[in-house]
Amino acid sequence: MIKSELIQKIADENPHLYQRDVERIVNTFFEEIIGAMSEGHRVELRGFGAFSVKKRNARTGRNPRTGAAVHVEEKHVPFFKTGKLLRDRLNEK
Amino acid sequence: MSEGTLTRMDLSEAVFREVGLSRNESADLVESVIRHMSDALVNGESVKVSSFGTFSVRSKNARVGRNPKTGEEVPIEPRRVLTFRPSHLMKERVDAGNKS
């Protein structure tokens, strides 16, 4: 499923809403999550999962081709952990 | 890094501010987004959101695990797990925003 299909499903269930409003709602949902994480916040959606930010320390990496040592700066990466309910649903018989 | 956790309520509030709907309806719509994504994943579909990231379901084979405390061998059943791959845009924004 891609974002436009997600938007379409929600638009179909809400015929009283303009398509462009449904687009704005869905975009706001994702934008808000990225915005929160870029301020260092966690976003917890019970039953679905939680988005958080993990710090990766600076390290000395290697160019795999030449073997030359390169300095890799400290960085912050997005991380997602699946929620219990969804994890269980993925595995129900 | 500042503290704080956002929940469905904060996302609903953002939708409420963005579109002229009631708080109740905004909350219902946030719930629909989550439900449609969950349902697609449970059906084994991946969910691709451009400029956000991709959720995909992977199947893992059965393997023998070990209880790290006791060293006892325990069978791990085959299972499906969800992975999330953030988009480049998300990675860039999250890294830029958290620079000290």
N, CA and C atoms of all chains as a GROMACS GRO file, in nm:
protein
  579
    1MET      N    1   0.086  -0.119   0.000
    1MET     CA    2   0.000   0.000   0.000
    1MET      C    3   0.089   0.124   0.000
    2ILE      N    4   0.060   0.217  -0.085
    2ILE     CA    5   0.134   0.342  -0.086
    2ILE      C    6   0.045   0.455  -0.032
    3LYS      N    7   0.106   0.570  -0.008
    3LYS     CA    8   0.034   0.677   0.062
    3LYS      C    9  -0.096   0.716  -0.010
    4SER      N   10  -0.092   0.722  -0.144
    4SER     CA   11  -0.213   0.763  -0.216
    4SER      C   12  -0.327   0.662  -0.196
    5GLU      N   13  -0.292   0.534  -0.180
    5GLU     CA   14  -0.395   0.432  -0.154
    5GLU      C   15  -0.452   0.445  -0.013
    6LEU      N   16  -0.365   0.478   0.079
    6LEU     CA   17  -0.409   0.503   0.217
    6LEU      C   18  -0.507   0.621   0.219
    7ILE      N   19  -0.471   0.726   0.149
    7ILE     CA   20  -0.557   0.844   0.140
    7ILE      C   21  -0.692   0.806   0.078
    8GLN      N   22  -0.687   0.726  -0.027
    8GLN     CA   23  -0.810   0.685  -0.096
    8GLN      C   24  -0.902   0.605  -0.004
    9LYS      N   25  -0.845   0.513   0.073
    9LYS     CA   26  -0.926   0.431   0.165
    9LYS      C   27  -0.998   0.520   0.266
   10ILE      N   28  -0.926   0.618   0.318
   10ILE     CA   29  -0.986   0.706   0.418
   10ILE      C   30  -1.089   0.798   0.354
   11ALA      N   31  -1.060   0.844   0.232
   11ALA     CA   32  -1.156   0.928   0.160
   11ALA      C   33  -1.284   0.849   0.133
   12ASP      N   34  -1.272   0.722   0.095
   12ASP     CA   35  -1.390   0.639   0.068
   12ASP      C   36  -1.478   0.623   0.192
   13GLU      N   37  -1.415   0.614   0.308
   13GLU     CA   38  -1.492   0.597   0.433
   13GLU      C   39  -1.552   0.728   0.482
   14ASN      N   40  -1.504   0.839   0.427
   14ASN     CA   41  -1.550   0.971   0.474
   14ASN      C   42  -1.595   1.057   0.358
   15PRO      N   43  -1.707   1.016   0.295
   15PRO     CA   44  -1.751   1.088   0.174
   15PRO      C   45  -1.784   1.236   0.199
   16HIS      N   46  -1.804   1.273   0.326
   16HIS     CA   47  -1.834   1.414   0.355
   16HIS      C   48  -1.711   1.502   0.355
   17LEU      N   49  -1.592   1.441   0.345
   17LEU     CA   50  -1.469   1.522   0.345
   17LEU      C   51  -1.416   1.541   0.204
   18TYR      N   52  -1.359   1.658   0.180
   18TYR     CA   53  -1.292   1.681   0.052
   18TYR      C   54  -1.166   1.595   0.047
   19GLN      N   55  -1.138   1.543  -0.072
   19GLN     CA   56  -1.016   1.465  -0.093
   19GLN      C   57  -0.893   1.543  -0.046
   20ARG      N   58  -0.890   1.673  -0.077
   20ARG     CA   59  -0.769   1.749  -0.041
   20ARG      C   60  -0.755   1.761   0.112
   21ASP      N   61  -0.868   1.759   0.185
   21ASP     CA   62  -0.858   1.762   0.331
   21ASP      C   63  -0.805   1.629   0.383
   22VAL      N   64  -0.850   1.520   0.321
   22VAL     CA   65  -0.799   1.388   0.363
   22VAL      C   66  -0.648   1.383   0.339
   23GLU      N   67  -0.605   1.437   0.225
   23GLU     CA   68  -0.461   1.444   0.198
   23GLU      C   69  -0.387   1.522   0.306
   24ARG      N   70  -0.446   1.636   0.345
   24ARG     CA   71  -0.381   1.718   0.447
   24ARG      C   72  -0.375   1.644   0.581
   25ILE      N   73  -0.483   1.570   0.613
   25ILE     CA   74  -0.487   1.495   0.739
   25ILE      C   75  -0.376   1.389   0.742
   26VAL      N   76  -0.368   1.313   0.633
   26VAL     CA   77  -0.268   1.205   0.628
   26VAL      C   78  -0.127   1.265   0.629
   27ASN      N   79  -0.106   1.373   0.552
   27ASN     CA   80   0.026   1.436   0.552
   27ASN      C   81   0.062   1.492   0.689
   28THR      N   82  -0.037   1.551   0.757
   28THR     CA   83  -0.012   1.606   0.891
   28THR      C   84   0.031   1.495   0.987
   29PHE      N   85  -0.036   1.382   0.977
   29PHE     CA   86  -0.003   1.266   1.062
   29PHE      C   87   0.146   1.233   1.051
   30PHE      N   88   0.194   1.217   0.927
   30PHE     CA   89   0.334   1.176   0.909
   30PHE      C   90   0.430   1.291   0.938
   31GLU      N   91   0.390   1.412   0.901
   31GLU     CA   92   0.475   1.528   0.923
   31GLU      C   93   0.496   1.551   1.073
   32GLU      N   94   0.390   1.533   1.150
   32GLU     CA   95   0.397   1.554   1.295
   32GLU      C   96   0.495   1.456   1.360
   33ILE      N   97   0.497   1.334   1.310
   33ILE     CA   98   0.588   1.232   1.364
   33ILE      C   99   0.734   1.271   1.335
   34ILE      N  100   0.760   1.311   1.210
   34ILE     CA  101   0.898   1.351   1.176
   34ILE      C  102   0.938   1.475   1.256
   35GLY      N  103   0.846   1.571   1.265
   35GLY     CA  104   0.874   1.694   1.340
   35GLY      C  105   0.909   1.664   1.485
   36ALA      N  106   0.831   1.575   1.548
   36ALA     CA  107   0.856   1.541   1.688
   36ALA      C  108   0.993   1.475   1.703
   37MET      N  109   1.023   1.380   1.614
   37MET     CA  110   1.151   1.312   1.624
   37MET      C  111   1.268   1.406   1.599
   38SER      N  112   1.248   1.505   1.510
   38SER     CA  113   1.361   1.594   1.486
   38SER      C  114   1.382   1.690   1.603
   39GLU      N  115   1.287   1.693   1.696
   39GLU     CA  116   1.310   1.768   1.821
   39GLU      C  117   1.350   1.674   1.934
   40GLY      N  118   1.379   1.550   1.898
   40GLY     CA  119   1.426   1.455   1.999
   40GLY      C  120   1.316   1.384   2.076
   41HIS      N  121   1.191   1.404   2.034
   41HIS     CA  122   1.081   1.339   2.106
   41HIS      C  123   1.057   1.198   2.053
   42ARG      N  124   0.984   1.124   2.134
   42ARG     CA  125   0.940   0.991   2.099
   42ARG      C  126   0.794   1.001   2.058
   43VAL      N  127   0.747   0.915   1.970
   43VAL     CA  128   0.605   0.914   1.935
   43VAL      C  129   0.555   0.772   1.959
   44GLU      N  130   0.462   0.760   2.052
   44GLU     CA  131   0.415   0.628   2.090
   44GLU      C  132   0.270   0.609   2.048
   45LEU      N  133   0.247   0.515   1.957
   45LEU     CA  134   0.112   0.487   1.912
   45LEU      C  135   0.077   0.347   1.961
   46ARG      N  136   0.016   0.342   2.078
   46ARG     CA  137  -0.018   0.216   2.143
   46ARG      C  138  -0.086   0.119   2.047
   47GLY      N  139  -0.039  -0.004   2.045
   47GLY     CA  140  -0.100  -0.104   1.960
   47GLY      C  141  -0.036  -0.110   1.823
   48PHE      N  142   0.025   0.002   1.781
   48PHE     CA  143   0.090   0.004   1.651
   48PHE      C  144   0.242  -0.004   1.668
   49GLY      N  145   0.296   0.093   1.740
   49GLY     CA  146   0.440   0.092   1.764
   49GLY      C  147   0.488   0.227   1.812
   50ALA      N  148   0.617   0.239   1.832
   50ALA     CA  149   0.674   0.364   1.882
   50ALA      C  150   0.794   0.405   1.798
   51PHE      N  151   0.798   0.534   1.765
   51PHE     CA  152   0.911   0.591   1.693
   51PHE      C  153   1.000   0.662   1.794
   52SER      N  154   1.129   0.638   1.785
   52SER     CA  155   1.219   0.709   1.875
   52SER      C  156   1.348   0.742   1.801
   53VAL      N  157   1.433   0.816   1.869
   53VAL     CA  158   1.558   0.859   1.809
   53VAL      C  159   1.672   0.792   1.884
   54LYS      N  160   1.763   0.730   1.811
   54LYS     CA  161   1.878   0.667   1.876
   54LYS      C  162   2.005   0.740   1.836
   55LYS      N  163   2.092   0.754   1.936
   55LYS     CA  164   2.220   0.821   1.911
   55LYS      C  165   2.324   0.717   1.872
   56ARG      N  166   2.392   0.744   1.763
   56ARG     CA  167   2.504   0.658   1.723
   56ARG      C  168   2.632   0.736   1.748
   57ASN      N  169   2.721   0.682   1.830
   57ASN     CA  170   2.845   0.752   1.863
   57ASN      C  171   2.935   0.768   1.741
   58ALA      N  172   3.022   0.867   1.748
   58ALA     CA  173   3.123   0.884   1.643
   58ALA      C  174   3.211   0.760   1.645
   59ARG      N  175   3.259   0.720   1.530
   59ARG     CA  176   3.344   0.601   1.525
   59ARG      C  177   3.441   0.614   1.408
   60THR      N  178   3.541   0.528   1.409
   60THR     CA  179   3.630   0.523   1.294
   60THR      C  180   3.582   0.413   1.203
   61GLY      N  181   3.537   0.453   1.087
   61GLY     CA  182   3.488   0.355   0.991
   61GLY      C  183   3.599   0.325   0.891
   62ARG      N  184   3.569   0.237   0.800
   62ARG     CA  185   3.667   0.205   0.697
   62ARG      C  186   3.600   0.206   0.562
   63ASN      N  187   3.671   0.261   0.467
   63ASN     CA  188   3.625   0.252   0.329
   63ASN      C  189   3.643   0.106   0.288
   64PRO      N  190   3.532   0.037   0.262
   64PRO     CA  191   3.544  -0.106   0.236
   64PRO      C  192   3.625  -0.137   0.110
   65ARG      N  193   3.632  -0.042   0.020
   65ARG     CA  194   3.705  -0.067  -0.104
   65ARG      C  195   3.856  -0.053  -0.083
   66THR      N  196   3.895   0.057  -0.017
   66THR     CA  197   4.038   0.085  -0.005
   66THR      C  198   4.094   0.046   0.131
   67GLY      N  199   4.006   0.026   0.230
   67GLY     CA  200   4.055  -0.007   0.364
   67GLY      C  201   4.100   0.116   0.442
   68ALA      N  202   4.090   0.235   0.381
   68ALA     CA  203   4.133   0.358   0.448
   68ALA      C  204   4.041   0.390   0.565
   69ALA      N  205   4.100   0.432   0.678
   69ALA     CA  206   4.021   0.470   0.795
   69ALA      C  207   3.953   0.603   0.770
   70VAL      N  208   3.825   0.615   0.802
   70VAL     CA  209   3.755   0.743   0.788
   70VAL      C  210   3.680   0.771   0.918
   71HIS      N  211   3.679   0.897   0.956
   71HIS     CA  212   3.608   0.936   1.076
   71HIS      C  213   3.459   0.950   1.044
   72VAL      N  214   3.373   0.883   1.123
   72VAL     CA  215   3.228   0.896   1.105
   72VAL      C  216   3.176   0.974   1.225
   73GLU      N  217   3.111   1.086   1.198
   73GLU     CA  218   3.058   1.173   1.303
   73GLU      C  219   2.947   1.104   1.382
   74GLU      N  220   2.926   1.153   1.501
   74GLU     CA  221   2.811   1.110   1.581
   74GLU      C  222   2.684   1.143   1.504
   75LYS      N  223   2.585   1.056   1.508
   75LYS     CA  224   2.459   1.090   1.440
   75LYS      C  225   2.339   1.036   1.515
   76HIS      N  226   2.224   1.088   1.480
   76HIS     CA  227   2.098   1.045   1.541
   76HIS      C  228   2.012   0.981   1.434
   77VAL      N  229   1.963   0.862   1.462
   77VAL     CA  230   1.886   0.790   1.361
   77VAL      C  231   1.746   0.757   1.413
   78PRO      N  232   1.647   0.758   1.321
   78PRO     CA  233   1.511   0.720   1.360
   78PRO      C  234   1.504   0.569   1.386
   79PHE      N  235   1.422   0.533   1.481
   79PHE     CA  236   1.407   0.391   1.516
   79PHE      C  237   1.259   0.362   1.541
   80PHE      N  238   1.213   0.246   1.494
   80PHE     CA  239   1.073   0.207   1.515
   80PHE      C  240   1.068   0.073   1.584
   81LYS      N  241   0.986   0.064   1.687
   81LYS     CA  242   0.965  -0.064   1.754
   81LYS      C  243   0.817  -0.100   1.742
   82THR      N  244   0.790  -0.218   1.690
   82THR     CA  245   0.652  -0.262   1.672
   82THR      C  246   0.581  -0.278   1.806
   83GLY      N  247   0.457  -0.236   1.812
   83GLY     CA  248   0.377  -0.249   1.934
   83GLY      C  249   0.331  -0.393   1.955
   84LYS      N  250   0.297  -0.424   2.078
   84LYS     CA  251   0.263  -0.562   2.112
   84LYS      C  252   0.140  -0.612   2.036
   85LEU      N  253   0.037  -0.530   2.031
   85LEU     CA  254  -0.086  -0.573   1.964
   85LEU      C  255  -0.061  -0.607   1.817
   86LEU      N  256   0.012  -0.521   1.748
   86LEU     CA  257   0.040  -0.544   1.606
   86LEU      C  258   0.130  -0.667   1.588
   87ARG      N  259   0.229  -0.680   1.676
   87ARG     CA  260   0.318  -0.796   1.670
   87ARG      C  261   0.236  -0.925   1.686
   88ASP      N  262   0.143  -0.923   1.779
   88ASP     CA  263   0.057  -1.041   1.798
   88ASP      C  264  -0.034  -1.064   1.678
   89ARG      N  265  -0.089  -0.956   1.623
   89ARG     CA  266  -0.177  -0.972   1.507
   89ARG      C  267  -0.102  -1.030   1.388
   90LEU      N  268   0.025  -0.994   1.373
   90LEU     CA  269   0.104  -1.046   1.260
   90LEU      C  270   0.123  -1.197   1.271
   91ASN      N  271   0.108  -1.248   1.392
   91ASN     CA  272   0.137  -1.390   1.414
   91ASN      C  273   0.019  -1.472   1.462
   92GLU      N  274  -0.101  -1.416   1.449
   92GLU     CA  275  -0.212  -1.499   1.497
   92GLU      C  276  -0.247  -1.604   1.394
   93LYS      N  277  -0.287  -1.717   1.444
   93LYS     CA  278  -0.310  -1.833   1.357
   93LYS      C  279  -0.448  -1.824   1.292
   94MET      N  280   1.913   1.654   2.386
   94MET     CA  281   1.787   1.604   2.330
   94MET      C  282   1.674   1.631   2.430
   95SER      N  283   1.567   1.694   2.385
   95SER     CA  284   1.459   1.726   2.479
   95SER      C  285   1.374   1.603   2.507
   96GLU      N  286   1.315   1.599   2.623
   96GLU     CA  287   1.234   1.485   2.664
   96GLU      C  288   1.092   1.501   2.613
   97GLY      N  289   1.017   1.396   2.620
   97GLY     CA  290   0.876   1.408   2.588
   97GLY      C  291   0.831   1.302   2.490
   98THR      N  292   0.710   1.256   2.510
   98THR     CA  293   0.654   1.155   2.423
   98THR      C  294   0.523   1.206   2.366
   99LEU      N  295   0.509   1.196   2.235
   99LEU     CA  296   0.380   1.231   2.173
   99LEU      C  297   0.296   1.104   2.163
  100THR      N  298   0.166   1.126   2.167
  100THR     CA  299   0.074   1.013   2.156
  100THR      C  300  -0.028   1.046   2.047
  101ARG      N  301  -0.125   0.954   2.031
  101ARG     CA  302  -0.236   0.977   1.939
  101ARG      C  303  -0.299   1.114   1.963
  102MET      N  304  -0.307   1.153   2.091
  102MET     CA  305  -0.373   1.279   2.126
  102MET      C  306  -0.304   1.397   2.060
  103ASP      N  307  -0.170   1.395   2.060
  103ASP     CA  308  -0.096   1.505   1.998
  103ASP      C  309  -0.114   1.506   1.847
  104LEU      N  310  -0.121   1.388   1.787
  104LEU     CA  311  -0.142   1.382   1.642
  104LEU      C  312  -0.282   1.431   1.608
  105SER      N  313  -0.381   1.393   1.690
  105SER     CA  314  -0.518   1.440   1.670
  105SER      C  315  -0.525   1.591   1.680
  106GLU      N  316  -0.454   1.644   1.777
  106GLU     CA  317  -0.452   1.789   1.799
  106GLU      C  318  -0.392   1.860   1.676
  107ALA      N  319  -0.287   1.801   1.619
  107ALA     CA  320  -0.224   1.858   1.500
  107ALA      C  321  -0.323   1.856   1.383
  108VAL      N  322  -0.396   1.746   1.368
  108VAL     CA  323  -0.496   1.736   1.261
  108VAL      C  324  -0.608   1.838   1.284
  109PHE      N  325  -0.648   1.851   1.410
  109PHE     CA  326  -0.752   1.946   1.447
  109PHE      C  327  -0.711   2.089   1.408
  110ARG      N  328  -0.585   2.124   1.433
  110ARG     CA  329  -0.537   2.258   1.400
  110ARG      C  330  -0.524   2.280   1.250
  111GLU      N  331  -0.491   2.171   1.178
  111GLU     CA  332  -0.463   2.181   1.035
  111GLU      C  333  -0.589   2.189   0.950
  112VAL      N  334  -0.690   2.110   0.989
  112VAL     CA  335  -0.814   2.103   0.912
  112VAL      C  336  -0.929   2.144   1.004
  113GLY      N  337  -1.030   2.206   0.950
  113GLY     CA  338  -1.138   2.255   1.035
  113GLY      C  339  -1.240   2.149   1.078
  114LEU      N  340  -1.191   2.042   1.145
  114LEU     CA  341  -1.282   1.938   1.190
  114LEU      C  342  -1.290   1.943   1.342
  115SER      N  343  -1.388   1.873   1.399
  115SER     CA  344  -1.397   1.869   1.545
  115SER      C  345  -1.282   1.786   1.600
  116ARG      N  346  -1.257   1.803   1.730
  116ARG     CA  347  -1.151   1.724   1.795
  116ARG      C  348  -1.184   1.575   1.786
  117ASN      N  349  -1.313   1.543   1.805
  117ASN     CA  350  -1.355   1.404   1.798
  117ASN      C  351  -1.326   1.340   1.664
  118GLU      N  352  -1.368   1.415   1.559
  118GLU     CA  353  -1.349   1.361   1.425
  118GLU      C  354  -1.200   1.352   1.390
  119SER      N  355  -1.122   1.449   1.437
  119SER     CA  356  -0.978   1.445   1.413
  119SER      C  357  -0.918   1.320   1.475
  120ALA      N  358  -0.963   1.288   1.596
  120ALA     CA  359  -0.913   1.169   1.665
  120ALA      C  360  -0.953   1.042   1.588
  121ASP      N  361  -1.076   1.039   1.538
  121ASP     CA  362  -1.122   0.922   1.460
  121ASP      C  363  -1.039   0.905   1.334
  122LEU      N  364  -1.004   1.016   1.270
  122LEU     CA  365  -0.926   1.006   1.146
  122LEU      C  366  -0.784   0.957   1.173
  123VAL      N  367  -0.725   1.003   1.282
  123VAL     CA  368  -0.592   0.954   1.319
  123VAL      C  369  -0.599   0.803   1.342
  124GLU      N  370  -0.706   0.762   1.408
  124GLU     CA  371  -0.726   0.618   1.433
  124GLU      C  372  -0.740   0.541   1.302
  125SER      N  373  -0.812   0.600   1.205
  125SER     CA  374  -0.827   0.532   1.074
  125SER      C  375  -0.694   0.514   1.004
  126VAL      N  376  -0.608   0.616   1.012
  126VAL     CA  377  -0.477   0.605   0.946
  126VAL      C  378  -0.403   0.485   1.006
  127ILE      N  379  -0.402   0.477   1.139
  127ILE     CA  380  -0.331   0.368   1.207
  127ILE      C  381  -0.394   0.233   1.173
  128ARG      N  382  -0.528   0.230   1.170
  128ARG     CA  383  -0.597   0.103   1.143
  128ARG      C  384  -0.570   0.054   1.002
  129HIS      N  385  -0.576   0.143   0.903
  129HIS     CA  386  -0.552   0.101   0.765
  129HIS      C  387  -0.408   0.053   0.745
  130MET      N  388  -0.315   0.119   0.811
  130MET     CA  389  -0.175   0.074   0.798
  130MET      C  390  -0.160  -0.063   0.864
  131SER      N  391  -0.216  -0.080   0.984
  131SER     CA  392  -0.206  -0.208   1.055
  131SER      C  393  -0.267  -0.321   0.973
  132ASP      N  394  -0.387  -0.295   0.918
  132ASP     CA  395  -0.457  -0.400   0.842
  132ASP      C  396  -0.376  -0.443   0.719
  133ALA      N  397  -0.320  -0.346   0.648
  133ALA     CA  398  -0.241  -0.380   0.530
  133ALA      C  399  -0.121  -0.466   0.571
  134LEU      N  400  -0.056  -0.430   0.680
  134LEU     CA  401   0.061  -0.505   0.726
  134LEU      C  402   0.023  -0.646   0.769
  135VAL      N  403  -0.089  -0.658   0.841
  135VAL     CA  404  -0.135  -0.790   0.885
  135VAL      C  405  -0.167  -0.877   0.762
  136ASN      N  406  -0.216  -0.815   0.654
  136ASN     CA  407  -0.240  -0.887   0.528
  136ASN      C  408  -0.112  -0.921   0.452
  137GLY      N  409   0.001  -0.880   0.507
  137GLY     CA  410   0.129  -0.911   0.446
  137GLY      C  411   0.176  -0.809   0.344
  138GLU      N  412   0.100  -0.699   0.330
  138GLU     CA  413   0.141  -0.593   0.237
  138GLU      C  414   0.244  -0.504   0.304
  139SER      N  415   0.332  -0.441   0.225
  139SER     CA  416   0.416  -0.339   0.287
  139SER      C  417   0.346  -0.204   0.271
  140VAL      N  418   0.383  -0.111   0.355
  140VAL     CA  419   0.322   0.022   0.350
  140VAL      C  420   0.432   0.122   0.320
  141LYS      N  421   0.421   0.186   0.202
  141LYS     CA  422   0.524   0.281   0.159
  141LYS      C  423   0.469   0.422   0.164
  142VAL      N  424   0.532   0.504   0.244
  142VAL     CA  425   0.489   0.643   0.254
  142VAL      C  426   0.605   0.730   0.208
  143SER      N  427   0.590   0.791   0.090
  143SER     CA  428   0.699   0.869   0.034
  143SER      C  429   0.738   0.979   0.130
  144SER      N  430   0.865   1.006   0.140
  144SER     CA  431   0.928   1.104   0.227
  144SER      C  432   0.911   1.073   0.376
  145PHE      N  433   0.853   0.957   0.409
  145PHE     CA  434   0.845   0.914   0.549
  145PHE      C  435   0.926   0.786   0.566
  146GLY      N  436   0.880   0.679   0.500
  146GLY     CA  437   0.952   0.553   0.510
  146GLY      C  438   0.867   0.436   0.469
  147THR      N  439   0.921   0.317   0.481
  147THR     CA  440   0.852   0.195   0.439
  147THR      C  441   0.845   0.097   0.555
  148PHE      N  442   0.723   0.047   0.579
  148PHE     CA  443   0.704  -0.060   0.676
  148PHE      C  444   0.692  -0.188   0.595
  149SER      N  445   0.769  -0.290   0.632
  149SER     CA  446   0.749  -0.416   0.561
  149SER      C  447   0.749  -0.532   0.658
  150VAL      N  448   0.682  -0.640   0.614
  150VAL     CA  449   0.667  -0.758   0.697
  150VAL      C  450   0.765  -0.862   0.646
  151ARG      N  451   0.844  -0.917   0.735
  151ARG     CA  452   0.938  -1.022   0.696
  151ARG      C  453   0.907  -1.148   0.772
  152SER      N  454   0.927  -1.262   0.704
  152SER     CA  455   0.905  -1.391   0.770
  152SER      C  456   1.038  -1.444   0.822
  153LYS      N  457   1.035  -1.488   0.944
  153LYS     CA  458   1.158  -1.544   1.004
  153LYS      C  459   1.139  -1.693   1.023
  154ASN      N  460   1.243  -1.768   0.990
  154ASN     CA  461   1.237  -1.913   1.008
  154ASN      C  462   1.247  -1.951   1.155
  155ALA      N  463   1.207  -2.074   1.183
  155ALA     CA  464   1.222  -2.128   1.317
  155ALA      C  465   1.371  -2.141   1.347
  156ARG      N  466   1.410  -2.120   1.473
  156ARG     CA  467   1.550  -2.141   1.510
  156ARG      C  468   1.555  -2.177   1.657
  157VAL      N  469   1.671  -2.224   1.698
  157VAL     CA  470   1.686  -2.259   1.839
  157VAL      C  471   1.745  -2.138   1.909
  158GLY      N  472   1.673  -2.089   2.007
  158GLY     CA  473   1.723  -1.976   2.084
  158GLY      C  474   1.774  -2.027   2.218
  159ARG      N  475   1.819  -1.935   2.300
  159ARG     CA  476   1.873  -1.972   2.430
  159ARG      C  477   1.826  -1.871   2.532
  160ASN      N  478   1.783  -1.920   2.644
  160ASN     CA  479   1.751  -1.828   2.753
  160ASN      C  480   1.884  -1.774   2.805
  161PRO      N  481   1.908  -1.642   2.789
  161PRO     CA  482   2.042  -1.589   2.822
  161PRO      C  483   2.074  -1.604   2.970
  162LYS      N  484   1.972  -1.614   3.053
  162LYS     CA  485   1.996  -1.623   3.196
  162LYS      C  486   2.038  -1.765   3.236
  163THR      N  487   1.964  -1.862   3.183
  163THR     CA  488   1.988  -2.001   3.226
  163THR      C  489   2.071  -2.081   3.126
  164GLY      N  490   2.085  -2.031   3.003
  164GLY     CA  491   2.158  -2.105   2.901
  164GLY      C  492   2.076  -2.218   2.840
  165GLU      N  493   1.953  -2.230   2.885
  165GLU     CA  494   1.864  -2.335   2.837
  165GLU      C  495   1.822  -2.312   2.692
  166GLU      N  496   1.819  -2.415   2.612
  166GLU     CA  497   1.777  -2.401   2.472
  166GLU      C  498   1.625  -2.396   2.464
  167VAL      N  499   1.575  -2.300   2.388
  167VAL     CA  500   1.429  -2.292   2.367
  167VAL      C  501   1.400  -2.278   2.218
  168PRO      N  502   1.302  -2.353   2.167
  168PRO     CA  503   1.271  -2.341   2.025
  168PRO      C  504   1.201  -2.209   1.999
  169ILE      N  505   1.237  -2.139   1.892
  169ILE     CA  506   1.166  -2.017   1.852
  169ILE      C  507   1.088  -2.050   1.725
  170GLU      N  508   0.960  -2.032   1.733
  170GLU     CA  509   0.869  -2.065   1.623
  170GLU      C  510   0.894  -1.973   1.503
  171PRO      N  511   0.860  -2.018   1.384
  171PRO     CA  512   0.865  -1.925   1.270
  171PRO      C  513   0.766  -1.811   1.296
  172ARG      N  514   0.801  -1.691   1.260
  172ARG     CA  515   0.712  -1.579   1.290
  172ARG      C  516   0.730  -1.468   1.187
  173ARG      N  517   0.636  -1.375   1.190
  173ARG     CA  518   0.646  -1.258   1.102
  173ARG      C  519   0.683  -1.137   1.186
  174VAL      N  520   0.778  -1.061   1.136
  174VAL     CA  521   0.816  -0.939   1.208
  174VAL      C  522   0.802  -0.818   1.116
  175LEU      N  523   0.782  -0.704   1.179
  175LEU     CA  524   0.764  -0.580   1.106
  175LEU      C  525   0.894  -0.501   1.111
  176THR      N  526   0.939  -0.452   0.996
  176THR     CA  527   1.056  -0.365   0.999
  176THR      C  528   1.018  -0.230   0.938
  177PHE      N  529   1.082  -0.127   0.986
  177PHE     CA  530   1.058   0.007   0.933
  177PHE      C  531   1.190   0.061   0.879
  178ARG      N  532   1.185   0.106   0.754
  178ARG     CA  533   1.302   0.168   0.693
  178ARG      C  534   1.271   0.314   0.668
  179PRO      N  535   1.335   0.404   0.745
  179PRO     CA  536   1.306   0.546   0.730
  179PRO      C  537   1.355   0.598   0.594
  180SER      N  538   1.285   0.697   0.540
  180SER     CA  539   1.328   0.759   0.415
  180SER      C  540   1.453   0.843   0.440
  181HIS      N  541   1.521   0.879   0.331
  181HIS     CA  542   1.638   0.965   0.345
  181HIS      C  543   1.600   1.097   0.408
  182LEU      N  544   1.483   1.149   0.365
  182LEU     CA  545   1.437   1.277   0.418
  182LEU      C  546   1.419   1.268   0.570
  183MET      N  547   1.356   1.160   0.618
  183MET     CA  548   1.337   1.146   0.762
  183MET      C  549   1.471   1.138   0.833
  184LYS      N  550   1.563   1.058   0.778
  184LYS     CA  551   1.695   1.044   0.842
  184LYS      C  552   1.766   1.178   0.850
  185GLU      N  553   1.760   1.254   0.739
  185GLU     CA  554   1.827   1.383   0.737
  185GLU      C  555   1.767   1.479   0.838
  186ARG      N  556   1.634   1.484   0.842
  186ARG     CA  557   1.569   1.579   0.934
  186ARG      C  558   1.591   1.541   1.079
  187VAL      N  559   1.586   1.412   1.108
  187VAL     CA  560   1.606   1.367   1.247
  187VAL      C  561   1.749   1.394   1.290
  188ASP      N  562   1.844   1.369   1.202
  188ASP     CA  563   1.984   1.393   1.238
  188ASP      C  564   2.010   1.543   1.254
  189ALA      N  565   1.961   1.623   1.159
  189ALA     CA  566   1.985   1.768   1.164
  189ALA      C  567   1.923   1.829   1.290
  190GLY      N  568   1.802   1.785   1.324
  190GLY     CA  569   1.732   1.842   1.439
  190GLY      C  570   1.795   1.807   1.572
  191ASN      N  571   1.869   1.697   1.578
  191ASN     CA  572   1.926   1.651   1.705
  191ASN      C  573   2.073   1.683   1.720
  192LYS      N  574   2.129   1.762   1.629
  192LYS     CA  575   2.271   1.799   1.640
  192LYS      C  576   2.291   1.884   1.764
  193SER      N  577   2.398   1.850   1.840
  193SER     CA  578   2.419   1.926   1.964
  193SER      C  579   2.503   2.050   1.940
   0.00000   0.00000   0.00000
